[in-house]
Amino acid sequence: MSETAPLYLYKQTRVNIDWSEKKTSSIDIALPQHPGRVTKSLTLRAKSRQTVPLDSEEKFKYAQHADAASIYYRLNDRFPRCILWRVLEDWQILSLTSVDFTKPDSHPALDKTFRFLFPEPIQPGTVGFADAPGRDELVVYALTSGGVLYTLSLTPAFFQQNSTSKRRTRTNEFCKTFVPSTFTLNTPHALFAVNHESLAISLHDGNILRLDKDKSKPESLESTVAHYVEKRFSDTRYVDYIKLKMPWVGTATVNYGESSVYHTTVISAITYQQSQSLDSQQPPGSVRPLLITVSVDHTLKVWSLERQTLLHSADLLNEPQPPSAKMKTWLDPSPSSLLRIIDSSFQDDHLFYLVTLSTATTGKFKFWVAVKNEQGDFGGLVDLYPEAEFEAGPPSGTAPWIISEFRVTPASPEEPSLFDLWVLWKSDTNFRVQNIQFDIKSIPKSWSQWATAITDPVHEIPKRTASLQTSEDVTDFWMNWIFYPGRFPDTVLESALLLYEENFAYNKTDLKNESLEARVTTMVTSTTTVKESVATPSYEKYNSDLNLQWERFSRLCTELDKARGEALSLVTDPVSGYVWTVNVDGITALRECTEPEIIKHNPPASVGNNLDILSWRNPKRLGAGLKDKDLADAILLVGVADELMNSLSENAYDRCVMRLQEEVTRDPIQSMSDLMEVLWDQCLVDEVSTEMCEKIENTIEYVGNLEQAFSSIFSSLYHADIHNTPARLTAFGAKVLVGGSQEVIHVNHDLLFSLVFLLLHIVYCDGNFAPISEPEILYQNLLAHFREYEILNWMARNTVPLSRQDGDEISRALTELTVSGASLSGTEKRGSVLQLVLKQMSGPSPTGHGRAGSTTLSFCVRRFLHGLGVDRYGSGVTNVVSALLGSGSAGKAMEFSKFLQSSCWDTYMKGRVQLGNQRYETAASFFHKAAFGMATAKSDKSVGNGSFSAQQEVESVIGGGLTKYYFHIAGLFGAAHTPDYVVQFCNTALLHANEPKVDVSVKTDILLKLFYAAVQVCLFDEAYIALTRLTNKDLQKSALHTLIDAMVQHKEGARLCSYPFIGIQDEVDGALNSKCRQILDVVTGPPFHKVLYTWRIRRGDYRGAATILYERLQRLKTSQVGSTDPHSRVVADGYLGLINVLSCVNENEAWILSTKRAEAEGIAGGNTKRTKIENDTQSSLQRREVLTLDDIKAGYQAELDRVGKLLNGGFFV
């Protein structure tokens, strides 16, 4: 690899999997001991836990960091297919989790984590996986330090069971153990799975043990013991084997841990079983299975698995043997991955190709071809390029780098001989992935064309200090950075908070019941105070000290997170072609840079050396496919724009940020040229140095056609949507897609931000620039693109609750992947706004066998961002607002509403936002402004992504006329419990009720809503008018009862009696009479009797009025009010009122009918308690009698006599 500037073509997208947030779906399964063996592992494990300091960094690493981890890919028709396995807690626990990117529609989501607790530690390098070809069963092999082989057979039923079912499942149903007799005299070193019934184990003495399932001994469901046939094979003679057991003879060994291994010990192995793929030209089954191994002494060997014989042996790099054994190159004895098979052939005598890696130096590769013999079987390995040396250069020369692992994947379906070589470099906890594309037929030609993966700077600590920020204070600045969605999992923040409290906090308070954000804010800000004893407190010093504390906490988080990022393995998906690195805690996706990312990340200084490679490998699917001069001009233009912004002072930079944000969120009232000049005067005047101006001039002179360069950059941002069938995302796939989207948004946003001010500098600076023909149009296009990515940037950095009313599966799954910690139990799950609006069917369509997976990830990101439609002509902004309102984030919706424009639909959404924030007057104003446009719009207008609970109602309102629109608005205010506005908008709707589109049912609904809202706010006149306009008699009768009850309850009986109630007076009388019969206490209850009395008096029904007064009089008498208080005149006044009414009619008509119970003889002056009114079925127990005016007067006299006796000392009369 030549010493050239790095070429960045790939991005390392970090995906956090917070395991503590999966505690509710985590299932612990304790595996049994092998029968007859005694272990002290449980005691040792308890001791190891006690030695970990409480609330320390070591505890965090012990609980979260994996000792080993990788991904096993199953056959294409299986689900779960991608199994992430991790060995945890000092090799005691094997964890399995599904990390499928997409899932079939027929399978439910699988978000469980299975933790298998071994009775003794797992030996490093002895975990293997295999898939049963004839049935859907995953076989897991694990070898413990005590020499016990565990075989786990896991079926789909096992993965789909819940924790309760799992506890009822017996371990012997899926777990079997076996102890090979070979381990009595030999120590196992590494395990290599051959298939679901066979495995190979390398031994310290250089031999290989093969274990095949013994089919002659059927396994018992009641037993946990497995049966294997042991087959041991080696190329050493018996005498050499005896020498191996005699260390004093001088056999070559190398230290490994607390023991040593022999130079022939196998450290890497791979099996070859002939593929039946279309790429292979051999008939299936014509080649016997092979085992290819690499030993410590740098030897490459090929074995026959069936015959256990050595078929071929050579140096790993095909180098000549040194004259002395002491000069022999030896490899690290740790189990590693040094072999990769390319299962294709491009000549008749070729079987497959083999790539080997030697880590004895920096890292050298060798390419071999397996040739056929005369029988068509394996005939040996031949060096494809014996004269060439394929050495990989480290990513940088500033630190020692070693190659940890490599992978080979097909690069293009159109060119079957083109392959990608992926190399994982490690230096301490840092890692970097490099890639090279080569044609197997001409590898030396392309060996120098290496590309490197870069990590996006969005996750780096900000370089500009928060103390000089003008748009937000220090705490908000750092809180926004720390809680940027996806930056740190809660486990990191919790551990950093504990470490900060132990080392820096002065006052330790109990904040367990607070949210994580509140605890972090309280803990950090409490360490800094303003000294009030000073005459003039220095707030600048306070800000500086506070900024220092936030930097400390941020660095704690960063250091903990950096340790989590150490790469443990490099894996490639054979079906989709995705490339991943599995980290100590998390996963990193390798995706191809989009074209704007290529332009942004590759410095202008590297353009000359790498332009040919950039032009060749720049995919058109991820941009415009810029090449040669167009690509170089774009890189130079963006590079000098970045330098311009970096050269500004912090105050000037902050002004640029604030002014440009204001520019894209307000409607322009000036010409475009005036806006440009004002922005230039406020941001860049006297801020650009002379040296920077000269550099810009030189760059522009080299670029030449500026308008073409800007146009190239615009075209790279555009995504041409390809119509294909998307797949259903899993929760993990959604996290990857959102993480990649955040990176793309960050790059494009910064790129456009810099170009805006570069354009202003070119237009208004007094430099020797070629004039731009139409700078206003160019500026307008720049501003439109920047506005789009300003919106996306807001969505990427803001956190909201992920619960949605539409029940989206991805939102529910992502919700379960957010909050951790026992102290946060019951806290709502949160994520970015991008997660909220991510649709479930956003996954990539099937891409075939191992084709362009890294490109597919970036393509899905671009398709997702393009599909949001947040540009000026799309409805994406309103969709986002509706999603925010649907998730209950009205405050965030208010903040986001600044991006809404002035169309009728956007104005309507502004009203919805104001309504959600309880600003009812402002909301009503916006609704009125949007009325005409909404009422006359086309009915096929899109209304968002289904976040409104009344989406169908909204769809029916658009274009349905003013009546339906205002009625819909009244319903919104009704849901907000603001009946006064319901009345307002219902009345407005009725003003347009004569529209042709309005039918009787709609008008009836409006009147009902108006009536009940008016009753609720005591607007009884409005309610009465609405009642009288109802044409449905049943609804009118029900509403009448409601109105009467409400008006009497609010002491508005006089107003009720003043209403004419034309045509329904009998119904009013009946309703009042019904209420009178239902009242229990006429003294303290609503005065329905008095109201009915008034109603009948006003309509000349004196005898009816007298009847209701007599009924009330009987209720008063039976309530014993007069019996207990001799000074009470309630009963006497009731008699006087009754006498007065009957005196208003002729003597012949001065009578009423009274209904009494038959057994209640002579109760006219009695004090019998009132009984409950009987049903109609008991009417036979009652009788009616006529009461004249004289009878009433007699009753009145009896009441006076009773009161007199009470005054004279009588009791109970």
LINQUICOR-V169055 format. One record per pair of residues at least 12 apart in sequence whose ideal C-beta (glycine too) atoms are under 7 Angstrom apart, sorted by the first residue. I is the first residue (numbers start at 1). J is the second residue. If there is no record, write none. Layout:
<<I;J> <I;J>>
//
This chain:
<<1;392> <1;393> <1;448> <1;450> <2;448> <4;609> <4;610> <5;603> <5;605> <5;606> <5;609> <5;610> <6;395> <6;452> <7;450> <7;451> <7;452> <7;602> <7;606> <7;610> <7;613> <8;452> <8;454> <8;593> <8;601> <8;602> <9;451> <9;592> <9;593> <9;598> <9;617> <10;433> <10;435> <10;451> <10;453> <10;590> <10;591> <10;592> <10;593> <10;854> <11;453> <11;454> <11;456> <11;591> <11;593> <11;597> <11;743> <12;433> <12;453> <12;454> <12;455> <12;588> <12;590> <13;588> <13;589> <13;591> <13;736> <13;739> <13;740> <13;743> <14;459> <14;565> <14;586> <14;588> <14;739> <15;586> <15;587> <15;588> <15;589> <15;735> <15;736> <15;739> <16;486> <16;489> <16;586> <17;586> <17;587> <18;489> <18;490> <18;491> <18;817> <18;820> <19;64> <20;490> <20;491> <20;820> <20;821> <21;490> <21;817> <21;818> <21;819> <21;820> <22;113> <25;111> <25;112> <25;113> <25;816> <26;113> <26;115> <27;112> <27;114> <27;115> <27;163> <27;166> <28;115> <28;117> <29;114> <29;115> <29;116> <29;117> <29;166> <30;117> <31;116> <31;117> <31;118> <31;119> <31;150> <31;171> <31;175> <32;171> <32;175> <32;224> <33;119> <34;148> <34;177> <34;179> <35;224> <35;225> <37;146> <37;148> <39;119> <39;120> <39;146> <41;119> <41;120> <41;121> <42;119> <45;92> <48;90> <55;498> <55;502> <57;495> <57;499> <60;495> <60;560> <61;563> <62;89> <64;491> <64;564> <64;585> <65;584> <65;585> <66;86> <66;87> <66;88> <66;568> <66;584> <66;585> <67;87> <67;88> <67;91> <68;87> <68;124> <68;127> <68;568> <69;85> <69;86> <69;568> <69;569> <69;582> <70;85> <70;568> <70;569> <70;571> <70;582> <71;83> <71;84> <71;99> <71;571> <71;580> <71;582> <72;85> <72;129> <73;573> <73;574> <74;131> <74;138> <75;131> <76;575> <78;131> <78;136> <79;100> <79;103> <79;104> <79;107> <80;98> <80;100> <80;110> <80;159> <81;100> <82;98> <82;99> <82;100> <82;573> <83;96> <83;98> <83;129> <83;138> <84;97> <84;99> <84;582> <85;127> <87;122> <87;127> <90;121> <91;121> <91;122> <91;124> <92;117> <92;118> <92;121> <93;115> <93;116> <93;117> <94;116> <94;118> <94;122> <94;127> <94;142> <95;113> <95;115> <96;114> <97;113> <98;110> <99;587> <99;732> <100;730> <100;732> <101;576> <101;578> <101;730> <101;732> <101;733> <101;736> <101;843> <102;727> <102;728> <102;729> <102;730> <102;733> <102;843> <103;728> <103;730> <105;728> <109;730> <109;731> <109;809> <109;813> <110;159> <111;731> <111;813> <111;816> <116;152> <118;144> <120;144> <120;145> <120;146> <121;144> <121;145> <122;142> <122;144> <123;143> <123;144> <123;145> <123;188> <124;335> <125;190> <125;191> <125;335> <126;142> <126;143> <126;188> <126;190> <126;191> <127;141> <127;142> <127;191> <128;141> <128;191> <128;192> <128;193> <128;199> <129;193> <130;193> <130;195> <130;196> <131;196> <132;196> <136;155> <136;156> <137;153> <137;154> <137;155> <138;154> <139;151> <139;153> <139;196> <140;152> <140;154> <141;191> <141;193> <141;199> <143;188> <143;191> <147;179> <147;183> <147;188> <148;177> <148;179> <149;177> <149;178> <149;180> <150;175> <150;177> <151;176> <151;226> <152;174> <152;175> <153;174> <154;174> <158;174> <171;224> <172;221> <172;222> <172;223> <172;224> <173;221> <175;224> <176;219> <176;224> <176;225> <176;226> <177;224> <177;225> <177;226> <178;225> <178;226> <178;228> <180;209> <180;211> <180;230> <181;230> <182;209> <182;230> <182;232> <186;203> <186;204> <186;205> <187;203> <187;204> <187;259> <188;201> <188;203> <189;202> <189;203> <189;204> <189;261> <189;265> <190;202> <190;266> <190;267> <190;335> <192;269> <194;271> <194;305> <197;212> <197;213> <198;210> <198;211> <198;212> <198;213> <199;211> <200;269> <200;291> <202;265> <202;266> <202;269> <204;261> <204;262> <204;265> <205;244> <205;262> <206;234> <206;236> <206;244> <206;262> <206;264> <206;265> <206;295> <207;232> <207;234> <208;233> <208;234> <208;266> <209;230> <209;232> <210;231> <210;233> <210;308> <211;228> <211;230> <212;228> <212;229> <212;231> <213;228> <214;227> <214;228> <214;229> <231;308> <233;303> <233;308> <235;310> <244;262> <252;325> <254;296> <254;330> <254;333> <256;333> <261;296> <261;333> <263;295> <263;296> <263;297> <263;330> <264;295> <264;297> <265;295> <265;296> <265;333> <266;293> <266;294> <266;295> <267;294> <267;295> <267;296> <267;331> <267;333> <267;334> <267;335> <267;336> <268;293> <268;294> <268;336> <268;337> <268;338> <268;339> <269;291> <269;292> <269;293> <270;292> <270;339> <270;341> <271;289> <271;290> <271;291> <271;305> <272;289> <272;290> <272;292> <272;341> <272;352> <273;289> <274;286> <274;287> <275;343> <277;343> <277;849> <279;343> <279;344> <279;416> <280;343> <280;344> <280;345> <281;345> <282;351> <286;376> <287;351> <287;377> <287;378> <288;304> <288;306> <288;377> <289;305> <289;306> <290;302> <290;303> <290;304> <290;305> <290;378> <291;303> <291;305> <292;339> <292;354> <294;316> <294;338> <294;339> <296;330> <296;331> <296;333> <297;328> <297;330> <298;315> <298;316> <298;328> <298;329> <298;330> <298;331> <298;358> <298;360> <299;313> <299;315> <299;316> <300;314> <300;315> <300;316> <300;356> <301;313> <302;378> <302;381> <311;378> <312;380> <312;381> <314;381> <316;356> <316;358> <316;366> <317;358> <317;364> <317;366> <318;366> <318;383> <318;386> <329;360> <331;359> <331;360> <332;359> <337;405> <338;356> <338;357> <339;354> <339;356> <340;355> <340;406> <340;407> <340;408> <341;354> <342;355> <342;408> <342;419> <342;440> <344;416> <346;417> <346;440> <346;441> <349;371> <349;372> <350;369> <350;371> <351;370> <351;371> <351;372> <351;378> <352;370> <353;367> <353;368> <353;369> <353;440> <354;368> <354;370> <354;381> <355;367> <355;408> <356;368> <357;403> <357;406> <359;402> <359;403> <362;391> <362;392> <362;394> <363;391> <363;392> <363;403> <364;389> <364;390> <364;391> <365;390> <365;392> <366;383> <366;390> <367;384> <367;385> <367;443> <368;381> <368;382> <368;383> <368;384> <369;382> <369;384> <385;443> <385;444> <388;444> <390;447> <392;423> <394;425> <395;425> <395;432> <395;434> <395;452> <399;427> <400;427> <401;425> <401;426> <401;427> <402;426> <403;423> <403;424> <403;425> <404;424> <404;426> <404;567> <405;424> <405;569> <405;570> <406;421> <406;422> <406;423> <406;424> <406;570> <407;422> <407;570> <407;572> <408;421> <409;422> <409;572> <409;577> <409;850> <410;850> <410;851> <411;437> <413;848> <413;851> <417;439> <417;440> <417;441> <418;437> <418;439> <419;438> <419;440> <420;435> <420;437> <421;435> <421;436> <421;438> <422;435> <422;570> <422;572> <422;579> <424;567> <424;570> <424;581> <426;567> <429;562> <429;563> <429;565> <429;566> <431;566> <431;567> <431;581> <432;452> <432;453> <433;453> <433;581> <433;590> <434;450> <434;451> <434;452> <435;451> <436;449> <436;450> <436;451> <449;613> <453;590> <454;601> <456;743> <456;746> <458;742> <458;743> <458;746> <459;487> <461;554> <461;558> <462;481> <464;650> <465;547> <466;478> <466;547> <466;550> <467;543> <467;544> <467;547> <468;650> <468;651> <469;654> <470;654> <470;658> <471;654> <471;657> <471;658> <474;543> <474;546> <474;547> <474;550> <475;521> <475;525> <478;550> <478;554> <479;517> <479;521> <480;797> <481;554> <482;554> <482;557> <483;517> <483;799> <484;797> <485;799> <485;831> <485;832> <486;738> <486;739> <486;742> <486;832> <488;557> <488;561> <489;820> <490;516> <490;819> <490;820> <490;821> <491;820> <492;557> <492;560> <492;561> <493;516> <493;520> <493;557> <494;821> <495;560> <496;553> <496;556> <496;557> <496;560> <497;519> <497;520> <497;523> <499;556> <500;523> <500;553> <500;556> <501;523> <504;527> <504;552> <505;523> <505;526> <505;527> <506;527> <507;526> <512;823> <515;827> <516;824> <524;549> <524;550> <524;553> <525;546> <527;549> <528;542> <528;545> <528;546> <528;549> <530;542> <563;584> <564;583> <564;584> <564;585> <564;586> <565;583> <566;583> <566;584> <567;581> <567;583> <568;582> <568;583> <568;584> <569;582> <573;853> <574;850> <575;849> <575;850> <576;847> <576;853> <576;856> <577;847> <577;850> <577;851> <577;852> <577;853> <578;853> <578;857> <579;853> <579;854> <589;736> <589;857> <590;854> <591;740> <591;854> <591;857> <591;858> <592;619> <592;622> <592;854> <592;855> <592;858> <594;622> <594;623> <594;744> <594;858> <594;862> <595;618> <595;622> <595;623> <595;624> <595;626> <595;716> <596;623> <596;716> <596;717> <596;747> <596;748> <596;751> <597;744> <597;747> <598;614> <598;618> <599;634> <599;635> <599;638> <599;713> <599;716> <600;638> <600;747> <600;751> <602;614> <602;635> <603;639> <604;635> <604;636> <604;639> <607;632> <607;635> <607;636> <611;628> <611;631> <611;632> <614;631> <615;627> <615;628> <615;631> <618;631> <619;855> <621;855> <621;859> <622;855> <622;858> <622;859> <622;862> <623;716> <624;712> <624;715> <624;716> <626;712> <626;716> <630;712> <633;703> <633;709> <633;712> <634;709> <634;712> <634;713> <636;699> <636;702> <636;703> <637;703> <637;709> <638;751> <638;754> <640;695> <640;696> <640;699> <640;758> <641;754> <641;755> <641;758> <642;754> <643;692> <643;695> <644;688> <644;692> <644;696> <644;754> <644;757> <644;758> <644;761> <645;754> <645;757> <647;688> <647;689> <647;692> <648;687> <649;687> <652;683> <652;687> <655;682> <655;683> <656;683> <656;757> <659;679> <659;682> <659;683> <660;753> <660;756> <661;790> <663;675> <663;679> <663;783> <664;783> <664;786> <664;787> <664;790> <665;898> <665;899> <667;902> <672;776> <672;779> <672;780> <673;776> <676;760> <676;763> <676;779> <677;764> <679;760> <680;760> <680;764> <683;757> <684;757> <684;760> <684;761> <688;761> <693;765> <693;767> <696;761> <697;767> <697;768> <697;769> <700;762> <700;769> <706;762> <706;770> <706;772> <707;772> <707;773> <707;778> <710;778> <714;781> <714;785> <717;748> <717;785> <719;862> <719;863> <719;866> <721;863> <721;866> <724;845> <725;845> <726;841> <726;842> <726;843> <726;845> <727;843> <727;844> <727;845> <728;840> <728;841> <728;843> <729;810> <729;840> <729;842> <729;843> <731;810> <731;813> <731;814> <731;817> <733;843> <734;810> <734;814> <734;835> <734;838> <735;814> <735;817> <736;857> <737;838> <737;842> <737;860> <737;861> <737;864> <738;832> <738;834> <738;835> <738;838> <740;857> <740;858> <740;861> <741;796> <741;834> <741;861> <741;864> <741;865> <742;796> <744;861> <744;865> <745;789> <745;792> <745;793> <745;796> <748;789> <749;789> <749;790> <749;793> <752;782> <752;785> <752;786> <752;789> <753;786> <755;782> <756;782> <756;783> <756;786> <759;775> <759;778> <759;779> <759;782> <763;775> <784;872> <788;870> <788;871> <791;870> <791;877> <791;899> <792;865> <792;870> <794;896> <795;832> <795;833> <795;834> <795;880> <796;832> <796;834> <798;832> <798;833> <798;892> <799;830> <799;831> <799;832> <800;830> <800;833> <800;836> <800;884> <800;887> <800;889> <800;892> <801;828> <801;829> <801;830> <801;887> <801;888> <801;889> <802;814> <802;815> <802;818> <802;829> <802;830> <802;831> <802;835> <802;836> <803;815> <803;828> <803;887> <804;836> <804;886> <804;887> <804;947> <805;886> <805;947> <805;949> <806;946> <806;947> <808;840> <809;840> <810;838> <810;840> <811;836> <814;831> <814;835> <815;829> <816;829> <818;830> <818;831> <833;880> <836;883> <836;887> <837;868> <837;879> <837;880> <837;883> <837;945> <838;864> <842;860> <842;864> <844;856> <844;860> <875;942> <877;899> <877;900> <878;905> <878;906> <878;909> <878;944> <879;944> <879;945> <880;896> <881;893> <881;896> <881;897> <881;900> <881;909> <881;913> <882;944> <882;945> <882;947> <882;948> <883;945> <883;947> <884;896> <885;912> <885;916> <885;947> <886;947> <886;948> <890;916> <890;917> <891;917> <893;913> <893;916> <894;913> <894;917> <897;910> <897;913> <904;930> <904;933> <904;934> <904;937> <905;941> <907;926> <907;929> <907;930> <908;927> <908;930> <908;934> <910;926> <911;923> <911;926> <911;927> <911;930> <914;926> <915;972> <915;976> <920;978> <920;981> <924;981> <927;969> <931;962> <931;965> <931;966> <934;957> <934;958> <934;965> <935;960> <935;961> <935;962> <935;965> <936;959> <937;958> <937;959> <938;959> <939;958> <939;959> <941;958> <943;955> <943;958> <953;968> <954;968> <960;997> <961;992> <961;995> <961;997> <961;998> <962;992> <962;995> <963;989> <963;992> <963;993> <963;995> <963;998> <963;1002> <964;1002> <966;985> <966;988> <966;989> <967;986> <967;989> <967;1002> <967;1005> <967;1006> <969;985> <970;982> <970;985> <970;986> <970;989> <970;1009> <973;985> <974;1009> <974;1013> <979;1013> <979;1016> <979;1017> <980;1017> <982;1009> <982;1013> <983;1010> <983;1013> <983;1014> <983;1017> <983;1019> <983;1022> <986;1006> <986;1009> <986;1010> <986;1013> <987;1010> <989;1006> <990;1006> <1004;1030> <1004;1032> <1004;1035> <1007;1026> <1007;1029> <1007;1030> <1008;1035> <1010;1022> <1010;1026> <1011;1023> <1011;1026> <1011;1027> <1011;1039> <1014;1026> <1015;1042> <1015;1043> <1015;1046> <1018;1050> <1020;1047> <1020;1052> <1020;1055> <1023;1043> <1024;1043> <1024;1059> <1027;1039> <1027;1040> <1027;1043> <1037;1067> <1040;1064> <1040;1067> <1040;1068> <1040;1071> <1041;1071> <1044;1056> <1044;1071> <1044;1072> <1044;1075> <1045;1075> <1048;1086> <1048;1087> <1048;1088> <1048;1091> <1049;1086> <1053;1087> <1053;1090> <1053;1091> <1053;1094> <1056;1091> <1057;1091> <1057;1094> <1057;1095> <1057;1098> <1068;1095> <1069;1095> <1072;1088> <1072;1091> <1072;1092> <1072;1095> <1073;1092> <1075;1088> <1076;1088> <1076;1089> <1076;1092> <1076;1108> <1076;1111> <1077;1173> <1082;1112> <1082;1115> <1082;1116> <1083;1119> <1083;1121> <1089;1108> <1089;1111> <1089;1112> <1092;1108> <1093;1105> <1093;1108> <1093;1109> <1096;1108> <1102;1141> <1102;1144> <1102;1145> <1103;1145> <1103;1149> <1103;1152> <1105;1141> <1106;1138> <1106;1141> <1106;1142> <1106;1152> <1107;1152> <1109;1134> <1109;1137> <1109;1138> <1109;1141> <1110;1138> <1110;1152> <1110;1154> <1112;1134> <1113;1131> <1113;1134> <1113;1135> <1113;1138> <1115;1170> <1116;1130> <1116;1131> <1116;1134> <1117;1131> <1117;1167> <1118;1168> <1118;1169> <1118;1170> <1119;1170> <1120;1167> <1123;1167> <1123;1212> <1126;1203> <1126;1206> <1126;1207> <1131;1199> <1132;1196> <1132;1199> <1132;1200> <1135;1192> <1135;1195> <1135;1196> <1135;1199> <1138;1192> <1139;1189> <1139;1192> <1139;1193> <1139;1196> <1142;1189> <1142;1192> <1150;1188> <1150;1189> <1151;1186> <1151;1187> <1151;1188> <1152;1187> <1153;1184> <1153;1186> <1154;1184> <1154;1185> <1154;1187> <1155;1182> <1155;1184> <1156;1182> <1156;1183> <1156;1185> <1157;1181> <1157;1182> <1158;1181> <1158;1182> <1158;1183> <1164;1195> <1165;1195> <1165;1198>>
//
